[in-house]
């Protein structure tokens, strides 16, 4: 668990107490599910009696769990609804750095969604990412699926629109893997491109009531379009997101980046290891990372598998596949 190679193998026992019985119940989770997860993930035993928890395990593990519990308790005191996934994220973050203040991450509310979900960063990289989006006009979020690159960018865009910092949101994606060959697909234009844009609609409807989102889409305040439709436009007072940017060609990426007008912000997301372009085509995301990294005002944020924030089993699936590939090579 984390970088704990220097863990003291001796077993220690530590008792910690919290003042509020109601908050302790929330800290422990329904049927002590949070406590059971911590025991499983860290490898120590936790005994609960009233408001007191007795931790038993190695020195480093006990210190880790003490900090996890103390910080989660503080989050609950600040009206943050701690769910079981949050417990896992807390363990992961503090395993890497025991001095991390979880409140600075988890209490950085990006947007309150239509379903009353609190959208906040769940990892140090995610916190850095939204800070970069606030500070820079062009931000690249690069890393594997499930790291929140597009979802957090969408939340930031919706928040900016609601605060009237921008007049519209433009969401774009390469419509098909190999160069947007829409003519070879059946149906009218909407039927051709809609399947490729569906993930953007799904994220949008998570954050805005369906009727409100439909109204904004009809008025053009929010636009979801294939990347090819960006050509020849200038986007002023807009929050623009390009998703799946690894499937944009070098020419398309240059075209997209030069659409940015005054008082606008662009976030480009993708995974450079998952490009579906033909071998002879250069990924615009790969090229942009090489060409633009030194430009002031443009920021690149790199995500790793440690930033995956989907169902807990997703992390185990990724680990299993990576292990299988390593053993087969």
C-alpha positions as CSV (number, residue, x, y, z in Angstrom):
1,X,0.0,0.0,0.0
2,X,1.7,3.2,-1.2
3,X,5.5,3.7,-0.7
4,X,5.9,2.1,2.7
5,X,9.0,0.0,2.1
6,X,10.4,1.2,5.5
7,X,7.4,0.0,7.4
8,X,8.2,-1.1,10.9
9,X,7.1,-4.8,11.1
10,X,6.4,-4.5,14.8
11,X,2.7,-4.5,15.8
12,X,1.4,-1.5,17.6
13,X,-1.9,-0.6,19.1
14,X,-3.4,2.9,19.1
15,X,-6.7,4.2,20.4
16,X,-8.4,7.2,18.9
17,X,-11.6,9.0,20.0
18,X,-14.0,11.3,18.4
19,X,-16.5,13.6,20.2
20,X,-19.7,13.3,18.1
21,X,-21.4,9.9,18.1
22,X,-23.5,10.7,15.1
23,X,-20.5,11.7,13.0
24,X,-18.6,8.6,14.1
25,X,-21.5,6.5,12.7
26,X,-21.2,8.3,9.4
27,X,-17.4,7.9,9.5
28,X,-17.7,4.1,10.0
29,X,-20.3,3.8,7.2
30,X,-23.5,1.6,7.0
31,X,-22.8,-1.7,8.8
32,X,-19.2,-0.4,9.4
33,X,-18.6,-0.7,5.6
34,X,-15.9,2.1,5.7
35,X,-14.1,0.4,8.5
36,X,-14.1,-3.0,6.8
37,X,-12.7,-1.4,3.6
38,X,-9.9,0.3,5.5
39,X,-9.0,-3.0,7.2
40,X,-8.9,-4.8,3.9
41,X,-7.0,-2.1,2.0
42,X,-4.4,-1.3,4.6
43,X,-4.1,-4.6,6.4
44,X,-4.8,-3.7,10.1
45,X,-7.6,-4.5,12.5
46,X,-10.0,-1.8,13.8
47,X,-12.2,-2.3,16.9
48,X,-15.1,0.1,17.4
49,X,-16.6,0.7,20.8
50,X,-18.8,3.8,21.1
51,X,-16.8,6.8,19.9
52,X,-13.5,5.0,20.3
53,X,-11.6,3.1,17.7
54,X,-8.6,0.8,18.5
55,X,-6.2,0.3,15.6
56,X,-3.8,-2.6,15.6
57,X,-1.1,-3.2,13.0
58,X,2.3,-2.0,11.8
59,X,3.6,1.4,12.7
60,X,3.2,3.0,9.3
61,X,-0.2,1.4,8.7
62,X,-1.6,2.6,12.0
63,X,-0.3,6.1,11.4
64,X,-1.9,6.0,7.9
65,X,-5.3,4.9,9.2
66,X,-5.3,7.4,12.0
67,X,-4.8,10.2,9.5
68,X,-7.4,8.7,7.1
69,X,-10.0,8.6,9.9
70,X,-9.1,12.0,11.4
71,X,-9.4,13.7,8.0
72,X,-12.5,11.9,6.9
73,X,-14.1,12.9,10.2
74,X,-13.2,16.6,9.5
75,X,-14.8,16.3,6.1
76,X,-18.0,15.0,7.6
77,X,-17.9,17.9,10.2
78,X,-17.8,20.2,7.2
79,X,-20.9,18.7,5.7
80,X,-19.1,16.6,3.1
81,X,-21.0,13.4,2.5
82,X,-18.3,10.7,2.7
83,X,-19.1,7.6,0.6
84,X,-17.2,4.4,0.5
85,X,-15.4,5.4,-2.7
86,X,-14.1,8.5,-0.9
87,X,-12.6,6.2,1.8
88,X,-10.7,4.4,-1.0
89,X,-9.5,7.7,-2.5
90,X,-8.4,9.0,0.9
91,X,-6.3,5.9,1.5
92,X,-4.8,6.2,-1.9
93,X,-3.9,9.9,-1.5
94,X,-2.5,9.6,2.0
95,X,-0.6,6.5,1.2
96,X,1.5,8.6,-1.2
97,X,1.8,11.5,1.2
98,X,0.7,11.5,4.8
99,X,0.9,15.3,5.0
100,X,-1.8,15.8,2.3
101,X,-4.8,17.9,3.5
102,X,-7.9,16.2,2.1
103,X,-10.0,19.2,2.8
104,X,-8.2,21.2,0.2
105,X,-9.1,18.5,-2.4
106,X,-12.5,17.2,-1.4
107,X,-14.0,20.5,-0.3
108,X,-13.1,22.3,-3.6
109,X,-16.7,22.2,-5.0
110,X,-16.8,22.6,-8.7
111,X,-20.5,22.5,-9.3
112,X,-23.7,21.2,-7.6
113,X,-25.3,18.9,-10.2
114,X,-29.0,18.6,-11.0
115,X,-29.1,15.4,-9.0
116,X,-27.7,17.1,-6.0
117,X,-24.3,15.4,-6.4
118,X,-21.3,17.4,-5.2
119,X,-18.7,17.4,-7.9
120,X,-15.2,17.7,-6.4
121,X,-11.8,16.4,-7.2
122,X,-10.9,13.0,-5.8
123,X,-7.1,13.0,-6.3
124,X,-4.2,15.4,-6.1
125,X,-3.9,15.4,-9.9
126,X,-7.6,16.2,-10.3
127,X,-7.3,19.1,-7.8
128,X,-4.3,20.4,-9.8
129,X,-6.3,20.0,-13.0
130,X,-9.2,22.2,-12.0
131,X,-6.8,24.8,-10.5
132,X,-5.1,24.9,-13.9
133,X,-8.5,25.3,-15.7
134,X,-9.2,28.3,-13.5
135,X,-5.9,29.9,-14.2
136,X,-5.0,29.1,-17.8
137,X,-6.9,29.6,-21.0
138,X,-5.8,26.4,-22.7
139,X,-5.4,23.2,-20.6
140,X,-4.6,19.7,-21.8
141,X,-5.7,16.8,-19.6
142,X,-3.9,13.6,-20.8
143,X,-4.3,10.2,-19.3
144,X,-6.3,6.9,-19.1
145,X,-10.0,6.6,-19.1
146,X,-11.8,7.0,-15.8
147,X,-9.5,9.7,-14.5
148,X,-12.2,12.4,-14.7
149,X,-10.6,14.5,-17.4
150,X,-13.7,15.2,-19.4
151,X,-16.2,15.1,-16.5
152,X,-14.4,17.7,-14.5
153,X,-13.8,19.9,-17.5
154,X,-17.6,19.7,-18.2
155,X,-18.4,20.6,-14.6
156,X,-16.1,23.6,-14.8
157,X,-17.7,24.6,-18.1
158,X,-21.2,24.4,-16.6
159,X,-20.1,26.3,-13.6
160,X,-18.6,29.1,-15.8
161,X,-21.9,29.3,-17.8
162,X,-24.0,29.5,-14.7
163,X,-21.8,32.3,-13.2
164,X,-22.1,34.1,-16.6
165,X,-18.3,34.0,-17.1
166,X,-18.9,32.7,-20.6
167,X,-21.9,32.9,-22.9
168,X,-21.8,29.4,-24.3
169,X,-20.3,25.9,-24.0
170,X,-19.0,24.1,-27.1
171,X,-18.3,20.4,-26.8
172,X,-16.5,18.7,-29.6
173,X,-15.2,15.2,-30.4
174,X,-13.6,13.5,-33.5
175,X,-16.8,11.9,-34.8
176,X,-15.2,8.7,-36.1
177,X,-11.9,7.0,-35.4
178,X,-10.3,7.2,-38.8
179,X,-10.7,10.8,-40.0
180,X,-14.4,11.5,-39.6
181,X,-15.6,9.6,-42.7
182,X,-19.2,10.4,-42.1
183,X,-20.3,9.7,-45.6
184,X,-19.8,5.9,-45.2
185,X,-22.2,5.7,-42.2
186,X,-25.9,5.1,-42.7
187,X,-28.6,7.6,-41.9
188,X,-28.8,11.4,-41.9
189,X,-26.1,13.7,-40.3
190,X,-27.6,13.5,-36.8
191,X,-27.8,9.7,-36.9
192,X,-24.2,9.5,-38.2
193,X,-22.6,11.6,-35.6
194,X,-24.8,11.2,-32.5
195,X,-23.3,7.8,-31.3
196,X,-19.9,9.4,-31.1
197,X,-21.2,12.4,-29.1
198,X,-23.3,10.4,-26.7
199,X,-20.8,10.4,-23.9
200,X,-20.7,14.2,-23.9
201,X,-24.6,14.3,-23.7
202,X,-24.4,11.8,-20.8
203,X,-22.0,13.9,-18.8
204,X,-24.1,17.1,-19.5
205,X,-27.3,15.5,-18.3
206,X,-25.6,14.5,-15.1
207,X,-25.1,18.2,-14.3
208,X,-28.1,19.9,-15.7
209,X,-31.8,18.8,-15.6
210,X,-32.8,17.1,-18.9
211,X,-35.4,19.8,-19.8
212,X,-33.0,22.6,-19.0
213,X,-30.2,21.0,-20.9
214,X,-32.6,20.4,-23.9
215,X,-33.6,24.1,-23.8
216,X,-29.9,25.3,-23.7
217,X,-29.1,22.9,-26.6
218,X,-32.0,24.2,-28.7
219,X,-31.0,27.8,-28.1
220,X,-27.4,27.0,-29.0
221,X,-26.1,28.1,-25.6
222,X,-24.7,24.6,-25.4
223,X,-23.4,23.0,-28.6
224,X,-22.3,19.4,-29.0
225,X,-20.7,18.9,-32.4
226,X,-18.1,16.8,-34.3
227,X,-14.7,18.3,-34.5
228,X,-14.9,18.8,-38.2
229,X,-17.7,21.3,-37.7
230,X,-15.3,23.7,-35.9
231,X,-13.5,24.7,-39.1
232,X,-13.8,28.3,-40.1
233,X,-15.3,29.5,-36.8
234,X,-14.1,31.9,-34.1
235,X,-15.3,31.1,-30.6
236,X,-15.6,34.2,-28.4
237,X,-16.9,34.2,-24.8
238,X,-17.0,30.4,-24.9
239,X,-15.8,27.4,-22.8
240,X,-14.7,24.9,-25.4
241,X,-13.9,21.2,-24.7
242,X,-12.3,18.8,-27.1
243,X,-12.7,15.2,-26.0
244,X,-11.0,12.1,-27.3
245,X,-8.3,14.4,-28.7
246,X,-5.9,11.5,-29.4
247,X,-8.1,10.8,-32.4
248,X,-7.7,14.3,-33.9
249,X,-5.2,14.5,-36.7
250,X,-2.4,17.1,-36.4
251,X,-4.2,19.3,-38.9
252,X,-7.5,19.1,-36.9
253,X,-5.8,19.9,-33.7
254,X,-4.2,23.0,-35.2
255,X,-7.6,24.0,-36.6
256,X,-9.3,23.5,-33.3
257,X,-6.7,25.4,-31.2
258,X,-6.8,28.4,-33.6
259,X,-10.6,28.7,-33.2
260,X,-10.2,30.2,-29.7
261,X,-11.4,33.8,-29.6
262,X,-11.5,36.5,-26.9
263,X,-12.6,35.7,-23.4
264,X,-12.6,32.0,-24.1
265,X,-11.2,28.9,-22.5
266,X,-10.3,25.6,-24.1
267,X,-9.8,22.2,-22.4
268,X,-8.4,19.3,-24.5
269,X,-8.6,15.8,-23.1
270,X,-7.4,12.4,-24.4
271,X,-5.3,9.3,-23.9
272,X,-2.2,9.2,-26.1
273,X,-1.9,5.4,-25.6
274,X,-5.4,4.8,-27.2
275,X,-5.3,6.5,-30.6
276,X,-7.4,4.9,-33.3
277,X,-5.9,6.9,-36.2
278,X,-4.3,5.0,-39.1
279,X,-0.6,4.4,-38.6
280,X,0.4,6.9,-41.2
281,X,-1.5,9.7,-39.3
282,X,0.1,11.6,-36.5
283,X,-2.1,12.2,-33.5
284,X,-2.8,15.9,-33.0
285,X,-2.7,15.4,-29.2
286,X,0.8,13.8,-29.3
287,X,2.1,16.5,-31.6
288,X,0.6,19.3,-29.5
289,X,2.2,18.0,-26.4
290,X,5.6,18.2,-28.1
291,X,5.1,21.5,-29.8
292,X,3.2,23.6,-27.2
293,X,4.6,22.5,-23.9
294,X,6.9,25.6,-23.5
295,X,4.2,28.2,-24.3
296,X,3.2,30.4,-21.4
297,X,-0.5,30.3,-20.8
298,X,-0.9,26.6,-22.0
299,X,-0.8,23.9,-19.3
300,X,-0.5,20.2,-19.6
301,X,-1.8,17.9,-16.8
302,X,-0.9,14.2,-16.9
303,X,-3.1,11.6,-15.2
304,X,-2.1,8.1,-14.3
305,X,-3.9,4.9,-13.3
306,X,-3.8,6.2,-9.7
307,X,-6.3,8.9,-10.7
308,X,-8.9,6.4,-11.9
309,X,-12.1,7.3,-10.0
310,X,-14.6,4.8,-11.3
311,X,-16.1,1.7,-9.6
312,X,-13.4,0.2,-7.2
313,X,-13.3,-2.9,-9.4
314,X,-12.1,-0.8,-12.3
315,X,-8.7,-0.3,-10.6
316,X,-8.5,-4.1,-10.0
317,X,-9.4,-4.8,-13.6
318,X,-6.7,-2.4,-14.8
319,X,-4.2,-4.1,-12.5
320,X,-5.1,-7.5,-13.8
321,X,-4.8,-6.6,-17.4
322,X,-1.4,-4.8,-16.8
323,X,-0.1,-7.9,-14.9
324,X,-1.3,-10.2,-17.8
325,X,0.4,-8.1,-20.4
326,X,3.7,-8.0,-18.4
327,X,3.6,-11.8,-17.9
328,X,2.9,-12.4,-21.6
329,X,5.7,-10.2,-22.8
